[in-house]
Amino acid sequence: MDPHHLRLLRELGERGSVAAVARALHITPSAVSQQLGALQRSARVPLTERSGRRLVLTEAGRALATAAVEVMTALDRASRAVGDYLDEPGTPVSVAAFHSAGVTWFAPLIRRLAETGGPPVRCADRDVAHAEFPSLVGDYDLVVAHRLAYSPPWPADRLAVLPLIREPLNVAMSADHPLAARDRLTAADVSGWPWISVHEGFPLTGVLTAIAAASGRPLEIRHRINEFTVAASVVAAGEVLALLPGLTTVPDPRLALRPLADLPAVRHIDVLARPETLHRASVRTVLETLRSISGALIA
């Protein structure tokens, strides 16, 4: 099997369409189809099938795409063995993060790398739904992602998953809100007030669903705002409540943050990467710097 054909199969599984693979690899869709056809001729069972107008992987195709991750990792390691690329400390590293992570990590990351002579870093903010974070590793070296404690785990069969912090989620309210006088709150306490929610599919919606289930009443979702700083400003101005992270929220005297006593409101912030990317010394330097910033944040 041609390693390039295996890469195309992997990209099809991760990007979801022939057109997306073609755009990412800067080739034509017909070239992608032809090379996938060549791979199919070397296999004994179908690797792809039609789902409506899209070409998707069969079970056998997904198994081969998973194996292709190991193949590509081994080939990457072998191709770099004769050169100095892996040990080059100054190769630029691209980092993507959701908004509140960018606020927390980007500035200190850039500053520390500049102070220590680390590699150049290229930062991008990418606020996406939970299910879309893994696909970002095809475009960035390191992706800072978040998920709730009971959300589906990241696909570790094709990703390297490196934990940064485990962060509590608190109920935020204005400093003069009636609930601000309490040290801890329950689902019943907060269910009768209007809420700000993130958009459907984004992390944190699960906690609001759990609050509604525990209290036995639906929540009134008055606003849908993804950006925490915007949500905080709306919370500070009125009666609405919102979930805000306990470690990465910028302190604001207009706000009161209180934990939920009867529900596990926690999110995991992790770094996602393709396994072969971590062989680069510059990527490892950036990763260790992110971990150091996280340690200081927890302390």
Kinemage of the C-alpha trace (Angstrom):
@kinemage 1
@onewidth
@group {chain A} dominant
@subgroup {mainchain}
@vectorlist {calphas} color= white
{ca met a 1} P 0.000 0.000 0.000
{ca asp a 2} L 1.214 3.466 -0.913
{ca pro a 3} L 1.696 5.603 2.226
{ca his a 4} L 0.295 8.607 0.357
{ca his a 5} L -2.899 6.681 -0.346
{ca leu a 6} L -3.137 5.763 3.336
{ca arg a 7} L -2.795 9.420 4.243
{ca leu a 8} L -5.684 10.293 1.931
{ca leu a 9} L -7.836 7.632 3.580
{ca arg a 10} L -6.995 9.031 7.019
{ca glu a 11} L -7.736 12.577 5.880
{ca leu a 12} L -11.093 11.484 4.444
{ca gly a 13} L -12.014 9.924 7.798
{ca glu a 14} L -11.027 13.046 9.730
{ca arg a 15} L -12.213 15.767 7.339
{ca gly a 16} L -15.445 14.115 6.234
{ca ser a 17} L -15.480 14.733 2.490
{ca val a 18} L -13.385 14.398 -0.664
{ca ala a 19} L -13.710 18.141 -1.231
{ca ala a 20} L -12.333 18.936 2.240
{ca val a 21} L -9.375 16.589 1.695
{ca ala a 22} L -8.661 18.191 -1.672
{ca arg a 23} L -8.687 21.688 -0.180
{ca ala a 24} L -6.421 20.697 2.699
{ca leu a 25} L -3.848 18.964 0.474
{ca his a 26} L -4.094 21.448 -2.417
{ca ile a 27} L -5.041 18.851 -5.019
{ca thr a 28} L -8.174 18.306 -7.087
{ca pro a 29} L -11.125 16.218 -5.861
{ca ser a 30} L -10.696 13.946 -8.876
{ca ala a 31} L -7.079 13.279 -7.891
{ca val a 32} L -8.244 12.331 -4.395
{ca ser a 33} L -10.864 9.952 -5.835
{ca gln a 34} L -8.377 8.366 -8.239
{ca gln a 35} L -5.820 7.701 -5.514
{ca leu a 36} L -8.456 6.313 -3.158
{ca gly a 37} L -9.499 4.044 -6.020
{ca ala a 38} L -5.929 2.816 -6.353
{ca leu a 39} L -5.885 2.036 -2.627
{ca gln a 40} L -9.200 0.217 -2.939
{ca arg a 41} L -7.755 -2.072 -5.637
{ca ser a 42} L -5.137 -3.266 -3.153
{ca ala a 43} L -7.744 -4.153 -0.500
{ca arg a 44} L -9.966 -7.239 -0.331
{ca val a 45} L -12.997 -5.435 1.120
{ca pro a 46} L -14.631 -2.032 0.448
{ca leu a 47} L -12.905 0.838 2.224
{ca thr a 48} L -15.434 3.549 1.317
{ca glu a 49} L -19.125 3.799 0.579
{ca arg a 50} L -21.659 6.419 -0.413
{ca ser a 51} L -23.764 8.128 2.266
{ca gly a 52} L -26.058 10.410 0.304
{ca arg a 53} L -23.745 12.552 -1.813
{ca arg a 54} L -20.735 12.046 0.469
{ca leu a 55} L -18.029 9.398 0.367
{ca val a 56} L -17.470 7.952 3.845
{ca leu a 57} L -15.334 5.177 5.333
{ca thr a 58} L -16.643 1.681 5.897
{ca glu a 59} L -15.775 -0.226 9.077
{ca ala a 60} L -12.771 -1.723 7.245
{ca gly a 61} L -11.812 1.743 6.008
{ca arg a 62} L -11.922 3.163 9.538
{ca ala a 63} L -9.755 0.293 10.790
{ca leu a 64} L -7.204 0.950 8.041
{ca ala a 65} L -7.315 4.709 8.713
{ca thr a 66} L -6.550 4.037 12.381
{ca ala a 67} L -3.629 1.831 11.366
{ca ala a 68} L -2.511 4.595 9.000
{ca val a 69} L -1.920 6.836 12.036
{ca glu a 70} L 0.760 4.417 13.225
{ca val a 71} L 2.163 4.082 9.713
{ca met a 72} L 2.381 7.838 9.266
{ca thr a 73} L 3.980 8.251 12.685
{ca ala a 74} L 6.620 5.627 11.878
{ca leu a 75} L 7.290 7.095 8.434
{ca asp a 76} L 7.594 10.583 9.860
{ca arg a 77} L 10.078 9.363 12.459
{ca ala a 78} L 12.117 7.516 9.834
{ca ser a 79} L 12.159 10.397 7.343
{ca arg a 80} L 13.504 12.778 9.968
{ca ala a 81} L 16.140 10.394 11.331
{ca val a 82} L 18.777 11.521 8.801
{ca gly a 83} L 18.357 15.233 9.468
{ca asp a 84} L 18.274 17.752 12.214
{ca tyr a 85} L 14.660 18.727 11.852
{ca leu a 86} L 13.435 16.923 14.943
{ca asp a 87} L 16.035 18.629 17.103
{ca glu a 88} L 15.709 22.093 15.583
{ca pro a 89} L 14.517 24.259 18.499
{ca gly a 90} L 13.560 27.257 16.386
{ca thr a 91} L 10.916 25.754 14.086
{ca pro a 92} L 7.675 27.793 14.368
{ca val a 93} L 4.776 26.144 16.219
{ca ser a 94} L 1.099 26.867 15.558
{ca val a 95} L -1.308 26.827 18.514
{ca ala a 96} L -5.112 27.051 18.405
{ca ala a 97} L -7.323 27.569 21.452
{ca phe a 98} L -10.910 28.380 22.316
{ca his a 99} L -11.543 31.959 23.433
{ca ser a 100} L -11.113 31.824 27.206
{ca ala a 101} L -8.060 29.580 26.845
{ca gly a 102} L -6.562 32.093 24.429
{ca val a 103} L -7.094 34.858 26.971
{ca thr a 104} L -5.401 32.749 29.653
{ca trp a 105} L -2.515 31.131 27.772
{ca phe a 106} L -1.584 33.097 24.647
{ca ala a 107} L 0.017 36.215 26.163
{ca pro a 108} L 2.124 34.424 28.827
{ca leu a 109} L 3.090 31.762 26.265
{ca ile a 110} L 4.374 34.348 23.795
{ca arg a 111} L 6.149 36.291 26.557
{ca arg a 112} L 7.870 33.270 28.128
{ca leu a 113} L 9.053 31.876 24.804
{ca ala a 114} L 10.475 35.280 23.876
{ca glu a 115} L 12.237 35.569 27.242
{ca thr a 116} L 13.765 32.091 27.030
{ca gly a 117} L 14.682 32.129 23.342
{ca gly a 118} L 12.043 29.526 22.536
{ca pro a 119} L 10.548 28.845 19.110
{ca pro a 120} L 8.287 31.371 17.375
{ca val a 121} L 4.633 30.627 18.120
{ca arg a 122} L 1.681 31.342 15.842
{ca cys a 123} L -1.595 31.653 17.811
{ca ala a 124} L -5.169 31.400 16.537
{ca asp a 125} L -8.498 31.548 18.392
{ca arg a 126} L -10.908 28.774 17.320
{ca asp a 127} L -14.185 28.563 19.222
{ca val a 128} L -15.824 25.391 17.901
{ca ala a 129} L -18.295 22.780 19.055
{ca his a 130} L -16.968 19.916 21.174
{ca ala a 131} L -17.004 17.418 18.303
{ca glu a 132} L -14.964 19.688 16.018
{ca phe a 133} L -11.851 20.088 18.177
{ca pro a 134} L -10.141 16.855 16.995
{ca ser a 135} L -10.303 17.949 13.348
{ca leu a 136} L -8.278 21.095 14.136
{ca val a 137} L -5.092 19.047 14.645
{ca gly a 138} L -4.854 18.770 10.856
{ca asp a 139} L -4.322 22.544 10.652
{ca tyr a 140} L -2.454 23.364 13.902
{ca asp a 141} L 0.449 21.735 15.746
{ca leu a 142} L -1.231 22.037 19.169
{ca val a 143} L -4.925 22.534 19.909
{ca val a 144} L -6.106 23.626 23.371
{ca ala a 145} L -9.568 22.048 23.747
{ca his a 146} L -12.111 21.618 26.546
{ca arg a 147} L -14.778 19.081 27.420
{ca leu a 148} L -17.051 18.368 30.365
{ca ala a 149} L -16.105 15.592 32.776
{ca tyr a 150} L -18.888 13.348 31.450
{ca ser a 151} L -18.556 14.283 27.758
{ca pro a 152} L -17.297 11.630 25.308
{ca pro a 153} L -13.501 11.299 25.529
{ca trp a 154} L -11.263 12.547 22.740
{ca pro a 155} L -10.449 9.906 20.061
{ca ala a 156} L -7.142 8.764 21.541
{ca asp a 157} L -6.684 6.170 18.783
{ca arg a 158} L -5.717 8.959 16.375
{ca leu a 159} L -4.785 11.839 18.697
{ca ala a 160} L -2.268 12.539 21.417
{ca val a 161} L -4.244 13.896 24.397
{ca leu a 162} L -2.210 15.853 26.962
{ca pro a 163} L -4.079 17.195 30.038
{ca leu a 164} L -3.492 20.789 31.138
{ca ile a 165} L -5.945 21.520 33.966
{ca arg a 166} L -9.178 20.308 35.519
{ca glu a 167} L -11.261 23.428 36.066
{ca pro a 168} L -14.394 23.887 38.207
{ca leu a 169} L -17.364 25.676 36.672
{ca asn a 170} L -19.133 28.152 38.955
{ca val a 171} L -22.484 29.871 38.824
{ca ala a 172} L -21.916 33.549 38.088
{ca met a 173} L -24.283 36.307 39.163
{ca ser a 174} L -24.131 40.035 39.768
{ca ala a 175} L -22.535 41.011 43.075
{ca asp a 176} L -25.863 42.305 44.392
{ca his a 177} L -27.920 39.319 43.235
{ca pro a 178} L -30.035 37.663 45.995
{ca leu a 179} L -28.098 34.405 45.588
{ca ala a 180} L -24.748 36.130 46.131
{ca ala a 181} L -25.306 36.030 49.902
{ca arg a 182} L -24.937 32.225 49.883
{ca asp a 183} L -21.586 30.427 49.926
{ca arg a 184} L -22.789 27.392 47.935
{ca leu a 185} L -25.778 26.797 45.704
{ca thr a 186} L -27.873 23.828 44.611
{ca ala a 187} L -29.636 23.072 41.352
{ca ala a 188} L -32.948 23.957 43.031
{ca asp a 189} L -31.558 27.349 44.098
{ca val a 190} L -30.552 28.396 40.582
{ca ser a 191} L -33.244 26.788 38.446
{ca gly a 192} L -35.809 29.536 39.009
{ca trp a 193} L -33.645 32.309 37.530
{ca pro a 194} L -33.069 33.186 33.840
{ca trp a 195} L -29.823 31.917 32.313
{ca ile a 196} L -27.200 32.600 29.693
{ca ser a 197} L -26.239 29.446 27.792
{ca val a 198} L -23.599 28.764 25.172
{ca his a 199} L -24.869 27.704 21.754
{ca glu a 200} L -26.042 24.139 21.176
{ca gly a 201} L -23.239 21.626 20.700
{ca phe a 202} L -20.661 23.649 22.600
{ca pro a 203} L -19.177 22.544 25.928
{ca leu a 204} L -21.125 23.598 29.076
{ca thr a 205} L -24.611 22.931 27.678
{ca gly a 206} L -24.487 19.552 29.442
{ca val a 207} L -24.195 21.179 32.867
{ca leu a 208} L -27.305 23.263 32.267
{ca thr a 209} L -29.148 20.129 31.190
{ca ala a 210} L -28.039 18.447 34.423
{ca ile a 211} L -29.251 21.431 36.507
{ca ala a 212} L -32.665 21.225 34.866
{ca ala a 213} L -32.857 17.468 35.438
{ca ala a 214} L -31.781 17.727 39.092
{ca ser a 215} L -34.253 20.509 39.861
{ca gly a 216} L -37.117 18.900 37.943
{ca arg a 217} L -37.879 22.035 35.921
{ca pro a 218} L -36.635 23.425 32.580
{ca leu a 219} L -34.320 26.419 32.705
{ca glu a 220} L -35.298 29.696 31.111
{ca ile a 221} L -32.510 30.311 28.586
{ca arg a 222} L -32.729 34.031 27.935
{ca his a 223} L -29.460 34.562 26.027
{ca arg a 224} L -26.994 32.409 24.075
{ca ile a 225} L -23.451 33.759 24.302
{ca asn a 226} L -20.280 31.746 23.762
{ca glu a 227} L -17.691 34.330 24.777
{ca phe a 228} L -17.265 34.324 28.564
{ca thr a 229} L -16.233 37.989 28.821
{ca val a 230} L -19.414 39.021 26.992
{ca ala a 231} L -21.508 36.714 29.180
{ca ala a 232} L -19.866 38.159 32.302
{ca ser a 233} L -20.760 41.697 31.280
{ca val a 234} L -24.414 40.711 30.764
{ca val a 235} L -24.500 38.848 34.099
{ca ala a 236} L -23.069 41.877 35.909
{ca ala a 237} L -25.806 44.084 34.525
{ca gly a 238} L -28.905 42.151 35.591
{ca glu a 239} L -30.608 39.128 37.101
{ca val a 240} L -29.407 36.423 34.704
{ca leu a 241} L -27.051 33.633 35.742
{ca ala a 242} L -24.303 31.931 33.741
{ca leu a 243} L -21.653 29.274 34.159
{ca leu a 244} L -18.131 30.705 34.243
{ca pro a 245} L -14.840 28.859 34.710
{ca gly a 246} L -13.341 29.029 38.170
{ca leu a 247} L -9.660 29.421 37.209
{ca thr a 248} L -9.608 31.240 33.870
{ca thr a 249} L -12.314 33.855 34.477
{ca val a 250} L -10.832 37.351 34.701
{ca pro a 251} L -11.611 38.735 38.205
{ca asp a 252} L -14.454 41.272 38.142
{ca pro a 253} L -15.761 43.006 41.298
{ca arg a 254} L -19.202 43.259 39.669
{ca leu a 255} L -19.537 39.454 39.747
{ca ala a 256} L -20.012 36.782 42.411
{ca leu a 257} L -19.015 33.180 41.594
{ca arg a 258} L -20.483 30.323 43.620
{ca pro a 259} L -19.964 26.532 43.299
{ca leu a 260} L -22.783 24.042 42.806
{ca ala a 261} L -22.945 21.785 45.846
{ca asp a 262} L -25.003 18.956 44.356
{ca leu a 263} L -23.672 18.598 40.797
{ca pro a 264} L -20.205 17.831 39.370
{ca ala a 265} L -19.599 20.988 37.317
{ca val a 266} L -16.074 20.525 35.959
{ca arg a 267} L -14.380 20.830 32.593
{ca his a 268} L -11.123 19.291 31.373
{ca ile a 269} L -8.757 21.484 29.366
{ca asp a 270} L -6.412 19.370 27.236
{ca val a 271} L -3.905 19.803 24.435
{ca leu a 272} L -4.664 17.747 21.332
{ca ala a 273} L -2.091 16.954 18.646
{ca arg a 274} L -1.286 14.450 15.975
{ca pro a 275} L 1.111 11.912 17.511
{ca glu a 276} L 3.891 12.533 15.005
{ca thr a 277} L 3.860 16.279 15.732
{ca leu a 278} L 5.215 15.654 19.229
{ca his a 279} L 8.490 14.344 17.794
{ca arg a 280} L 9.486 17.942 17.033
{ca ala a 281} L 11.634 19.582 19.700
{ca ser a 282} L 10.050 23.000 19.171
{ca val a 283} L 6.553 21.559 19.698
{ca arg a 284} L 7.666 19.864 22.920
{ca thr a 285} L 9.118 23.173 24.148
{ca val a 286} L 5.819 24.966 23.559
{ca leu a 287} L 3.910 22.132 25.225
{ca glu a 288} L 6.087 22.269 28.326
{ca thr a 289} L 5.628 26.039 28.489
{ca leu a 290} L 1.843 25.600 28.343
{ca arg a 291} L 2.111 23.099 31.201
{ca ser a 292} L 4.248 25.490 33.251
{ca ile a 293} L 1.695 28.289 32.816
{ca ser a 294} L -1.040 25.846 33.838
{ca gly a 295} L 0.847 24.892 36.982
{ca ala a 296} L 1.118 28.532 38.017
{ca leu a 297} L -2.574 29.021 37.288
{ca ile a 298} L -3.570 26.140 39.567
{ca ala a 299} L -1.202 27.325 42.313
